[in-house]
Each structure stands twice: as C-alpha cells, then as structure tokens.
Amino acid sequence: MQKQDDKTQVLARLAALKDMSVKQLKAEWGKLFETEAPNNSRSFLEQRLAYRIQELTFGGLSKPVRQLLDALADEVEGKKVRKSVISDPRNPVIGTRLVREWNGAEHVITVLKDGFDWQGRRYKSLSAIARDITGTQWNGYRFFGLRERKDAA
C-alpha cells in the first residue's frame, strides 16, 4: 500500500509544478537541492525538479549506470580518468578466437582490447566484420553466436 501512496504523492507534486511560478519553482529547487537554482528557465526547472522528486522517493540511478555515465562523460571529454574501458558485456575475454564458417570458408576473429582482428585488419565491431564476410547487414553478435538467448533467463 505504501508504494501506491508514494506514487499518488509524487504524481500530485509533479502536477503542482505546472501551476508554480518561476519564483516558486526556484524556492522548491532550494528545498530539494539545498542550493540556489542555476537559472530562470521554467522548462529546465520543472524537468529537473520532477526528476529530483522521483529520485528522492523511488531512488536514483544504479551504481553500474552511474559508472557507465561517468565513463562515457570521460570519453567525450577526452579524459582517461577511469581505469576500465567501456566495452559491450557480450564481448568475450580479450584474446578469445571466434570461429565462424560461411559459404565453406572458415573465418577466425580475435577479440582485442578495443575491437576485433580479422585477416590482419582491425575492426571496431563484429557487425562490420560480418558485413564484410557476407556482403549484407548482420548483427555481429548474432552472426558469431554471442547474442544472449531470450529463453536463457
């Protein structure tokens, strides 16, 4: 029952934001963030306050999501603050050899730290390799049998 009460209260607070003046929104900002509002943009204040209300009630982003966002921000800013490299969790361990037969020819791909090697050429994605092998668009993980099965869960 508590969850339903929380939802009802949050919805009421979110609806109330639309009826507030910018001055009232800035006052609400001060209560929720314990700092002065950064600007007078009504839409910015409404959106950020709405997120904060929900965050305080239901919880924020998970630790893995926060870490991924931090790593992406570092990448965009050109910094190497994090020791880990962003990679797709479907990628096998570095050094793994993927073998796929296609039209009677065997293709061996080596997993690298930041991509893949096929026939001495470096690729950023398995899809690019699958396209070069087949001449058509493929999901690289599916082509090489790395796609997670839906019924495995």
JOTA-V617142 format. One line per field, one symbol per residue. burial: + if it has 16 or more other C-alpha atoms within 10 Angstrom, else -. A space follows every 50 residues. Layout:
BEGIN
burial=???
END
This chain:
BEGIN
burial=---------+---+--+----+--++-++-------+----+--++--++ -+++----------------++------------------+-----++-+ ------+-++++---+++---++--+++++--+----++++-++------ ---
END
